Amino acid sequence: MKTKKLIILFLIIILIDAAAAFLWFYLYSEIEKKQEDLVGIANALAFSGANAKNLKLLKNQMEEEIGSRAKLDEVFLTKKDVVPFIEYLEKTGKDIGVSVDFSSVKIDEIGKEKPRFQFSLKGKFENIYRFIVLLENVRYQLIFDNISISKDGDKGGWEANVGAMLVSYEIEKIK
């Protein structure tokens, strides 16, 4: 009977050990699953953080682009800006002491060519020279086809004939 009790006791201990081992294996596998879930959540958080940072960088870049676009728009003229530009040149010439007389302004209606100007300047040589230098340094890019300066025999002053093309002109797209 003692051996029977020992065998039963031994079987109970083995069952308890087996249950403990099964419980340990079960808990270990559950912890592994939770750990994998935590790694997935951590990766998702990192990805979301990176996305938020990228969105913020994109927003800042877009704001800079808007500022850059506004600066570029200040440098380019459109068809509606040509007349105010001519008026600006006439007023500036008058302020410097030069008479500006436009003989032709050619704007391509199809929109394939840049505007061309032909105008004459009358006044003192130094004023004409100052006006031409001002045209070279205006914020709009002009290319001079020709500049001829000669002494105006009638009044003792100087006269210049200028041909120029407005390069910083935005050709409007046909819709």
HUKA-V909303 format. One record per residue. N is the residue number from 1. RES is the residue in one letter. OMEGA is omega in whole degrees, 0 to 359 (NA if undefined). Layout:
# HUKA-V909303
n=N res=RES omega=OMEGA
n=N res=RES omega=OMEGA
This chain:
# HUKA-V909303
n=1 res=M omega=178
n=2 res=K omega=179
n=3 res=T omega=178
n=4 res=K omega=179
n=5 res=K omega=180
n=6 res=L omega=180
n=7 res=I omega=179
n=8 res=I omega=179
n=9 res=L omega=180
n=10 res=F omega=178
n=11 res=L omega=178
n=12 res=I omega=180
n=13 res=I omega=179
n=14 res=I omega=178
n=15 res=L omega=178
n=16 res=I omega=179
n=17 res=D omega=179
n=18 res=A omega=178
n=19 res=A omega=179
n=20 res=A omega=179
n=21 res=A omega=178
n=22 res=F omega=178
n=23 res=L omega=179
n=24 res=W omega=179
n=25 res=F omega=179
n=26 res=Y omega=180
n=27 res=L omega=179
n=28 res=Y omega=180
n=29 res=S omega=176
n=30 res=E omega=178
n=31 res=I omega=177
n=32 res=E omega=179
n=33 res=K omega=180
n=34 res=K omega=179
n=35 res=Q omega=176
n=36 res=E omega=177
n=37 res=D omega=179
n=38 res=L omega=177
n=39 res=V omega=177
n=40 res=G omega=179
n=41 res=I omega=179
n=42 res=A omega=177
n=43 res=N omega=179
n=44 res=A omega=178
n=45 res=L omega=178
n=46 res=A omega=179
n=47 res=F omega=178
n=48 res=S omega=178
n=49 res=G omega=178
n=50 res=A omega=178
n=51 res=N omega=179
n=52 res=A omega=179
n=53 res=K omega=178
n=54 res=N omega=178
n=55 res=L omega=179
n=56 res=K omega=177
n=57 res=L omega=178
n=58 res=L omega=178
n=59 res=K omega=179
n=60 res=N omega=180
n=61 res=Q omega=178
n=62 res=M omega=178
n=63 res=E omega=177
n=64 res=E omega=179
n=65 res=E omega=179
n=66 res=I omega=177
n=67 res=G omega=179
n=68 res=S omega=179
n=69 res=R omega=179
n=70 res=A omega=178
n=71 res=K omega=178
n=72 res=L omega=179
n=73 res=D omega=178
n=74 res=E omega=184
n=75 res=V omega=182
n=76 res=F omega=177
n=77 res=L omega=173
n=78 res=T omega=182
n=79 res=K omega=182
n=80 res=K omega=182
n=81 res=D omega=185
n=82 res=V omega=181
n=83 res=V omega=176
n=84 res=P omega=177
n=85 res=F omega=177
n=86 res=I omega=178
n=87 res=E omega=177
n=88 res=Y omega=180
n=89 res=L omega=179
n=90 res=E omega=180
n=91 res=K omega=180
n=92 res=T omega=177
n=93 res=G omega=179
n=94 res=K omega=179
n=95 res=D omega=180
n=96 res=I omega=182
n=97 res=G omega=180
n=98 res=V omega=174
n=99 res=S omega=181
n=100 res=V omega=181
n=101 res=D omega=180
n=102 res=F omega=178
n=103 res=S omega=176
n=104 res=S omega=173
n=105 res=V omega=183
n=106 res=K omega=177
n=107 res=I omega=181
n=108 res=D omega=180
n=109 res=E omega=179
n=110 res=I omega=177
n=111 res=G omega=180
n=112 res=K omega=183
n=113 res=E omega=179
n=114 res=K omega=179
n=115 res=P omega=177
n=116 res=R omega=182
n=117 res=F omega=169
n=118 res=Q omega=179
n=119 res=F omega=178
n=120 res=S omega=179
n=121 res=L omega=177
n=122 res=K omega=179
n=123 res=G omega=177
n=124 res=K omega=183
n=125 res=F omega=183
n=126 res=E omega=178
n=127 res=N omega=177
n=128 res=I omega=179
n=129 res=Y omega=179
n=130 res=R omega=180
n=131 res=F omega=179
n=132 res=I omega=177
n=133 res=V omega=177
n=134 res=L omega=178
n=135 res=L omega=178
n=136 res=E omega=185
n=137 res=N omega=177
n=138 res=V omega=185
n=139 res=R omega=176
n=140 res=Y omega=183
n=141 res=Q omega=177
n=142 res=L omega=171
n=143 res=I omega=181
n=144 res=F omega=175
n=145 res=D omega=179
n=146 res=N omega=172
n=147 res=I omega=176
n=148 res=S omega=181
n=149 res=I omega=179
n=150 res=S omega=179
n=151 res=K omega=179
n=152 res=D omega=187
n=153 res=G omega=186
n=154 res=D omega=189
n=155 res=K omega=179
n=156 res=G omega=178
n=157 res=G omega=180
n=158 res=W omega=178
n=159 res=E omega=177
n=160 res=A omega=173
n=161 res=N omega=187
n=162 res=V omega=171
n=163 res=G omega=183
n=164 res=A omega=175
n=165 res=M omega=179
n=166 res=L omega=183
n=167 res=V omega=182
n=168 res=S omega=181
n=169 res=Y omega=181
n=170 res=E omega=179
n=171 res=I omega=183
n=172 res=E omega=182
n=173 res=K omega=178
n=174 res=I omega=183
n=175 res=K omega=NA
